[in-house]
Each structure stands twice: as structure tokens, then as C-alpha cells.
Amino acid sequence: MNEKILFNSIFSLNKIAVVGMSANTNRPSYQIGFYLKEQGYNIYPVNPNCDKIDELKCFSNLNKIKDSIDIINIFRHPDHVLPIVNDSIKINPKVIWFQDGVVNCEAIDLANKNGIQTIVDDCIYRRHKVYINSN
């Protein structure tokens, strides 16, 4: 698929679970989560150590989210992503986005085998900035 068409399709989706979103304003997961919120996306922080991140309700895991989720954006160490992908399969997102440095071949293969589009070792923020500047 043409890259522009791929990202047009992805960024037309609205509900994004940010797995590993931090309450620390200096962390990229916090900054990117709130950037996406400011861009009009519905953000669902997933972090078992927080009840809220600023004004957003925080979920202990993906299975606690009652809404359907379009994109799962993962900010976790590669060793921790296989269980996240297993949980993702149960809620059937359209995309799993593995942020910069998050590469786990077993998890990526599992997502793809279950029909979930994957973006790997890339930054949703950087890609979104290119997307909005090209449209």
C-alpha cells in the first residue's frame, strides 16, 4: 500500500489507546498522548500505576476499556509487548503502533497473523506531523 494512503487511512481513525502512557509530563508517552488529544483524537491512557493522567481516566489494561479502540500505540519495552498484543487481539483494533525502539518480532507476527495492521519502530507524533503538513 502506498505510504500516503496508509497514513491517511490510519489518521482518519479516532480512538487511540496509549499503552505505557506516563503521568510524567517530561516523558514522550505523555507528550505524544496529549499532542494527539489536542489534535482531536480520543485518547485512552493505559497504565496500571495511575487512576488518572491529568483529566483523562487511566485504564489498568486494554481489557478495561469499554469503547472500541482503533489504534493501540505502545510505549513499552519490547520484552513486555507480547501480552499487550495478546490483549489487543481480544479487542480487535485496526492498528497496533509500536513506537520507536519497540520491536518484538513474535508480537508483530502475532498481530499480523490476526489481521491487525502494524507500524513498527516509528513515531506516531512524527508521522502525524508529516500527515497534517501534507494534507
C-alpha positions in Angstrom: 0.0 0.0 0.0 1.2 3.5 -0.8 2.6 5.2 2.3 0.4 8.3 1.9 -2.7 6.2 1.5 -1.7 4.1 4.6 -1.3 7.0 6.9 -4.4 8.8 5.5 -6.3 5.7 6.5 -4.7 5.4 9.9 -5.0 9.0 10.8 -8.7 9.0 9.9 -9.3 6.7 12.9 -10.3 8.3 16.1 -9.8 6.2 19.3 -6.2 5.6 20.4 -5.2 3.6 23.5 -1.7 4.8 24.6 -0.2 1.8 26.4 2.5 2.8 28.8 1.4 6.5 28.9 3.2 8.2 31.8 1.8 10.8 34.2 5.3 12.5 34.0 5.0 15.5 31.7 8.6 15.1 30.6 8.0 11.6 29.1 7.4 11.2 25.4 4.4 9.0 26.1 2.7 11.8 28.0 3.7 14.5 25.4 2.6 12.4 22.4 -0.6 11.3 24.1 -1.7 14.9 24.8 -0.5 16.0 21.4 -2.9 13.5 19.8 -5.7 14.6 22.2 -5.1 18.2 21.1 -5.4 17.1 17.5 -8.9 15.8 18.3 -8.3 12.1 18.9 -10.0 10.3 21.8 -7.1 9.1 24.0 -7.3 6.2 26.4 -4.2 6.1 28.7 -3.2 2.5 29.8 -1.0 2.4 32.9 -1.7 0.2 35.9 0.0 2.7 38.2 -2.4 5.6 37.6 -6.1 6.2 38.0 -5.9 9.4 36.0 -3.4 11.2 33.9 -4.3 14.9 34.2 -8.0 14.9 33.3 -8.0 11.5 31.5 -9.3 8.4 33.1 -6.5 5.8 33.0 -7.0 2.1 32.5 -5.0 -0.7 34.1 -5.1 -2.7 30.9 -6.7 -2.8 27.4 -9.4 -5.1 28.5 -10.8 -2.5 31.0 -11.6 -0.1 28.1 -15.3 -0.4 27.2 -15.2 1.6 24.0 -13.9 0.0 20.8 -10.3 1.1 20.1 -9.0 1.8 16.6 -5.2 2.2 17.3 -3.1 0.8 20.1 0.0 2.9 20.5 2.7 1.0 22.5 5.3 2.8 24.7 6.7 -0.3 26.4 10.0 -2.2 26.4 10.0 -4.9 23.7 10.1 -7.6 26.3 6.7 -6.5 27.6 4.7 -6.2 24.4 3.6 -9.8 23.6 1.0 -9.8 26.4 -0.2 -6.4 25.1 -0.6 -7.8 21.6 -2.5 -10.8 23.1 -4.9 -8.4 24.9 -5.1 -6.3 21.7 -6.3 -9.3 19.7 -9.2 -9.6 22.1 -10.4 -6.1 21.4 -9.7 -6.1 17.7 -8.1 -2.8 16.9 -7.4 -1.9 13.3 -3.7 -0.8 14.0 -1.0 -1.6 16.6 1.6 1.1 16.5 5.0 0.1 18.1 6.8 3.3 18.9 10.5 4.0 18.2 12.6 1.1 19.6 9.7 -1.1 20.3 10.5 -4.2 18.2 9.4 -7.6 19.1 9.2 -9.9 16.1 6.9 -12.5 17.8 4.4 -9.8 18.8 4.5 -8.2 15.4 3.9 -11.6 13.6 1.1 -12.4 16.0 -0.7 -9.1 15.3 -0.2 -9.5 11.6 -1.5 -13.1 11.6 -4.6 -11.8 13.4 -5.3 -9.3 10.6 -4.1 -6.2 12.6 -2.1 -3.6 10.7 1.3 -2.9 12.4 3.5 0.1 12.3 6.9 -0.8 13.8 9.8 1.2 15.3 8.3 4.5 14.2 6.8 7.6 16.0 3.1 8.4 15.7 3.8 12.0 16.5 6.4 12.4 13.7 4.2 10.6 11.2 1.2 12.7 12.2 3.1 16.0 11.8 4.1 14.9 8.2 0.5 13.8 7.6 -1.1 17.1 8.7 1.5 19.1 6.7 0.8 17.1 3.5 -3.0 17.4 3.6 
